[in-house]
Amino acid sequence: MIKSKKSIIMKNLLYLFGLNCLLIACGGGNNDPTEGKPESQEPVLNGGGVSSFTKVQPMTGIVVWDGNPNAGSGAHSLEYSYMLFEDVVSEKGVYDWTVVENKLNDIASRNHQAILRFRYAYVGQQTSVPKYIKDLPDYKETQGVSEGRETWFPDWSHPELQDFTLEFYEKFAERYDHDNRLAFLQVGFGLWGEYHIYDGPFELGKTFPSKAYQTLFLNRMDTMFTDLHWSISIDVEDGNVTPFRDDPSLLDLSFGLFDDSFMAEEHGSVNEQRFKFLGLDTRYVNNPIGGEFNYYTDHDQQNVLSPNGPHGESYESFIKRFHTTYMIGNDQYKYQSADRIKEASINTGYKFEVTDFVKTNGNSKITIRNVGTAPIYYDAYLSINGNKSTTSLRTILPNEEKEFTIDYDGNEDLVIICDRLLEGQTIDFKRSF
């Protein structure tokens, strides 16, 4: 059967019409990636970022004591040390910071930062009260027994000890408030500076500072430090020992918290209630939360980093709930592999993910999400070629996403800068744009 010329032409027209529709639906064969975007939007050619987190972020993670042979394993960015007042001062008004300098320099030599805690009383030891105070005729320390060992306690009734302690932290703040070798400072009274004498001769105003002096001390601390974050033990919740229950205005002071019995069996009934009283839900926004794995039982130490923890909840679950930035785990190498300790470190504290990057009208607009457990507590900024974002990343809370602007649109690498870092330290971000 011979088809008419008219039908053939009609068929060809229908074919061409269908092909044109297909091309339009598929983008018409146009490979221009800018089609559909505003004319002012520019392509993003910047490098920077990582595909996944493989190193511990500065000022976060599992902490070991300085001198731990595993400090250089790659699983840590922080090291901890007790410090003694008598090592800095032996004569009235004479301060020799050599021991502090040596400590900070040693830790920094491993590209780590320090957490320090000065203490007066330690089980089985003499106090670290300066010699000139001990030599005063009316200064009388208490010799007692704690954990079955002979232990000495300061004489908090003496005004010279009270005055010296305030002066010491004033001098310390003047020297170290902006020192990037130091990440955090812990302070306190009682055994180990943990705001308790749980075993031994406890007497307010004698072996432990009076509530009036504690109130003075805490208020003064709040004015001394403008940059360095200082923290106190969650044990300050105990109204028999501290003034917090008598004077709730103290809760308005800007201090962080440390929990020296983290993940203990009674954590839910004791420690968690203390966190609630001290306003964890708002306090962590501007102040770091840290602590130490509890030593109540060998079972606890052995299992804090096990999949279900020592009592049915994993470490990763705990640190999300308590917005933890760091955790002292000096003995974990006895029980866990270096890989597991590093994994736990990486999971602790802030972690940033860049989810969108748009250049328009000479600006870079960058969306970043905090996928970690806590904020970063020192100012950090997105930066391209020395041009930094107009606001600090410390404003991003966990699971929060915000847009930041850099008044520059060059193609150099996108990085995160922070003045509190040591030379050679970097803050990573996951590149997801």
Stockholm file with secondary structure:
# STOCKHOLM 1.0

chainA/1-433         MIKSKKSIIMKNLLYLFGLNCLLIACGGGNNDPTEGKPESQEPVLNGGGVSSFTKVQPMTGIVVWDGNPNAGSGAHSLEYSYMLFEDVVSEKGVYDWTVVENKLNDIASRNHQAILRFRYAYVGQQTSVPKYIKDLPDYKETQGVSEGRETWFPDWSHPELQDFTLEFYEKFAERYDHDNRLAFLQVGFGLWGEYHIYDGPFELGKTFPSKAYQTLFLNRMDTMFTDLHWSISIDVEDGNVTPFRDDPSLLDLSFGLFDDSFMAEEHGSVNEQRFKFLGLDTRYVNNPIGGEFNYYTDHDQQNVLSPNGPHGESYESFIKRFHTTYMIGNDQYKYQSADRIKEASINTGYKFEVTDFVKTNGNSKITIRNVGTAPIYYDAYLSINGNKSTTSLRTILPNEEKEFTIDYDGNEDLVIICDRLLEGQTIDFKRSF
#=GR chainA/1-433 SS CCCCHHHHHHHHHHHHHHHHHHHHHTTTTCCCTTTTSCTTEECCCCCCCBSSCCSCCTTCEEEEETTCTTTTSSSCSEEEEEEEGGGTCSSTTCCCCHHHHHHHHHHHTTTCEEEEEEESBCTTSCCCCCHHHHTSTTCCCEEEEETTEEEEECCTTCHHHHHHHHHHHHHHHHHHTTCTTEEEEECCCBBTTSSBCSSSCCCBTTTBCCHHHHHHHHHHHHHHCSSSEEEEEGGGGCTTTSSTTTCGGGGGSCCEEEEEEETCTTTTTTHHHHHHHTTHHHHTTTSCEEEEECCSCHHHHHHTTSTTTTTTCCHHHHHHHHTCSEEECTTGGGTSCHHHHHHHHHTSSCCEEEEEEEEETTEEEEEEEECSSSCCSSCCEEEETTEECSSCGGGCCTTCEEEEEESCCCCSCEEEECTTSCTTCCCCEEECC
#=GC SS_cons         CCCCHHHHHHHHHHHHHHHHHHHHHTTTTCCCTTTTSCTTEECCCCCCCBSSCCSCCTTCEEEEETTCTTTTSSSCSEEEEEEEGGGTCSSTTCCCCHHHHHHHHHHHTTTCEEEEEEESBCTTSCCCCCHHHHTSTTCCCEEEEETTEEEEECCTTCHHHHHHHHHHHHHHHHHHTTCTTEEEEECCCBBTTSSBCSSSCCCBTTTBCCHHHHHHHHHHHHHHCSSSEEEEEGGGGCTTTSSTTTCGGGGGSCCEEEEEEETCTTTTTTHHHHHHHTTHHHHTTTSCEEEEECCSCHHHHHHTTSTTTTTTCCHHHHHHHHTCSEEECTTGGGTSCHHHHHHHHHTSSCCEEEEEEEEETTEEEEEEEECSSSCCSSCCEEEETTEECSSCGGGCCTTCEEEEEESCCCCSCEEEECTTSCTTCCCCEEECC
//
